[in-house]
Every structure is written in C-alpha cells, then in structure tokens.
C-alpha cells in the first residue's frame, strides 16, 4: 500500500520541481517538490523493509505430521507440529 503512496509522492514532487514554472513569494515550490520526492522514496524503502521483515511471500509456515501407535493402549496417535516463521 505504501509503495503506491511513495510513487504518488515522487510523481507530485517531480511535477513541482521540474515541470511547474509558477513562483510564489510565500513558498518555494521547488523545495516542496524535493521534499515530496524524498518522502516518496522513504515510503517505498520503509514499505520494502517492513514487508521483508514480516516474511510475506515466503509461504509463512510448514507442517509435520507423525502417526504412531501407543504401546500401552494400542491406540493410534496423530501429532501435527506447525512451524510459523521459525516458531513452533
């Protein structure tokens, strides 16, 4: 979601910096454009870092199923261990 916001900020910043020839006495639009582009780049980088930290796209879990017979009672015992992100 933040990748789209970052791209939007970069586009708006580039328009303000390079394509707009308006000038105001109150605010420097070129500086605002550079700030928007920097914020867009930061949003994209943070989004990628957070996504990699969460482990999205890697499947997320693995499961192991073991079946054996209890020698004392003779009943079938099924065990399932689910491993999510290195935790059981």
Order of alpha helices (4+ residues) and beta strands (2+ residues): alpha-alpha-beta-beta
